[in-house]
Amino acid sequence: MKLDDLDLKLILELQKDGRQNFVELARRLKVSEITVRRRIRRLMESSIVRVTATPDLDAVGYGFTCLVGLQVHLADFDTIAAQIASHANVCYLAKVTGRYDLMAIMVARSSREFADFLQNVISPIAGVLRTETFVNLNIYKGQPGALDTSHLVESFLVN
């Protein structure tokens, strides 16, 4: 599906505040409410836009965010990636090029909790050869809350 200027403007507006109603969006973009309604439905049906709730990780007690580079045994790559991805503290996991094989964004309540997670969950995974952690001190662009925190939220329901 090809996006036009109106589609892009709608996406930008929804990124600012996903709860804006169609009337307000139509007024801001100088189009009819029907146009906004149809466009958003089309964007959603095409899986270009999805509506989600993004928790504020600090507000729910997960104020420690870091990036972790992992070198792994490549013969077991898929198994290792699946094991790591299954944990609630792992909000993002990607196969990457360069010095590491996987790059993860992880969250924890504290540096101590993260250290325990690294030692007791990641380190024992057979085939994890090396890790390097990059702790976020300040975030200047982006939102860690926009990461996949669904497992984390599900873990709140269990506890």
GINORLIN-V820646 format. One record per residue. RES is the residue in one small letter. PSI is psi in radians with two decimals (999 if undefined). D_CENTER is the distance of its C-alpha to the mean C-alpha in Angstrom with 2 decimals. Layout:
BEGIN
res->[RES | RES]
psi->[PSI | PSI]
d_center->[D_CENTER | D_CENTER]
END
This chain:
BEGIN
res->[m | k | l | d | d | l | d | l | k | l | i | l | e | l | q | k | d | g | r | q | n | f | v | e | l | a | r | r | l | k | v | s | e | i | t | v | r | r | r | i | r | r | l | m | e | s | s | i | v | r | v | t | a | t | p | d | l | d | a | v | g | y | g | f | t | c | l | v | g | l | q | v | h | l | a | d | f | d | t | i | a | a | q | i | a | s | h | a | n | v | c | y | l | a | k | v | t | g | r | y | d | l | m | a | i | m | v | a | r | s | s | r | e | f | a | d | f | l | q | n | v | i | s | p | i | a | g | v | l | r | t | e | t | f | v | n | l | n | i | y | k | g | q | p | g | a | l | d | t | s | h | l | v | e | s | f | l | v | n]
psi->[2.27 | 2.32 | 2.39 | -3.09 | -0.69 | -0.75 | -0.82 | -0.71 | -0.69 | -0.79 | -0.77 | -0.75 | -0.75 | -0.53 | -0.57 | -0.76 | 1.76 | -0.12 | 0.09 | 2.43 | 2.88 | -0.64 | -0.82 | -0.75 | -0.76 | -0.76 | -0.81 | -0.66 | -0.01 | 0.82 | 3.03 | 2.75 | -0.67 | -0.74 | -0.80 | -0.82 | -0.81 | -0.77 | -0.79 | -0.72 | -0.75 | -0.74 | -0.66 | -0.74 | -0.50 | 0.03 | 0.43 | -0.61 | 2.46 | 2.64 | 2.19 | 2.81 | 2.26 | 1.94 | 2.60 | 1.88 | -0.68 | -0.75 | -0.50 | 0.22 | 0.13 | 1.29 | -0.02 | 1.99 | 2.38 | 2.82 | 2.46 | 2.13 | 2.36 | 2.28 | 2.32 | 2.82 | 2.02 | -0.46 | -0.43 | 0.36 | -0.93 | -0.69 | -0.78 | -0.81 | -0.73 | -0.71 | -0.78 | -0.77 | -0.40 | -0.18 | 2.42 | -0.58 | -0.26 | 1.91 | -0.29 | 2.37 | 2.22 | 2.52 | 2.27 | 2.94 | 2.90 | -2.59 | -0.54 | 2.81 | -0.56 | 2.56 | 2.23 | 2.59 | 2.17 | 2.66 | 2.68 | 2.94 | -0.50 | 2.94 | -0.59 | -0.80 | -0.70 | -0.77 | -0.73 | -0.73 | -0.80 | -0.77 | -0.73 | -0.30 | -0.90 | -0.87 | -0.69 | -0.16 | 2.07 | 2.25 | -0.17 | 1.99 | -0.65 | 2.56 | 2.67 | 2.25 | 2.37 | 1.87 | 2.31 | 2.11 | -0.80 | 2.50 | 2.11 | -0.35 | 2.42 | 3.02 | 2.08 | -0.44 | -0.24 | 0.03 | 2.96 | 1.72 | 0.30 | -0.72 | -0.62 | -0.81 | -0.72 | -0.61 | -0.48 | -0.66 | -0.57 | -0.66 | 999]
d_center->[23.97 | 24.93 | 23.47 | 26.07 | 26.08 | 25.89 | 22.78 | 21.07 | 22.47 | 21.26 | 17.65 | 18.02 | 19.69 | 17.15 | 14.38 | 16.82 | 17.46 | 16.34 | 19.31 | 21.98 | 24.72 | 26.28 | 29.44 | 27.78 | 25.74 | 29.01 | 30.90 | 28.54 | 28.48 | 32.16 | 31.92 | 32.85 | 30.77 | 31.44 | 30.01 | 26.75 | 26.62 | 27.34 | 24.93 | 21.94 | 23.07 | 23.45 | 19.99 | 18.53 | 21.02 | 20.17 | 16.44 | 15.89 | 14.63 | 13.29 | 13.66 | 11.22 | 11.60 | 9.16 | 10.86 | 12.07 | 11.40 | 14.76 | 16.55 | 15.76 | 16.83 | 13.90 | 15.04 | 14.71 | 11.78 | 12.64 | 12.24 | 14.43 | 16.43 | 18.19 | 21.41 | 22.29 | 25.36 | 24.80 | 27.07 | 24.70 | 21.44 | 20.15 | 21.24 | 19.68 | 16.26 | 16.51 | 17.66 | 14.91 | 12.11 | 14.06 | 13.58 | 11.76 | 11.29 | 9.28 | 5.50 | 5.62 | 9.19 | 11.26 | 15.02 | 16.32 | 19.80 | 21.81 | 22.49 | 19.73 | 18.95 | 15.39 | 12.79 | 10.34 | 8.25 | 9.84 | 10.79 | 14.32 | 16.94 | 19.04 | 19.90 | 22.38 | 19.98 | 17.80 | 21.14 | 22.17 | 19.01 | 19.55 | 23.24 | 23.35 | 20.44 | 19.47 | 22.97 | 24.86 | 22.99 | 25.75 | 25.05 | 22.70 | 25.01 | 23.45 | 20.46 | 19.95 | 17.80 | 16.88 | 16.58 | 15.09 | 18.20 | 17.33 | 14.47 | 16.28 | 13.83 | 10.30 | 8.51 | 6.64 | 6.73 | 4.70 | 1.42 | 3.66 | 6.47 | 9.14 | 11.08 | 11.24 | 12.59 | 14.83 | 16.12 | 17.33 | 19.39 | 20.99 | 21.99]
END
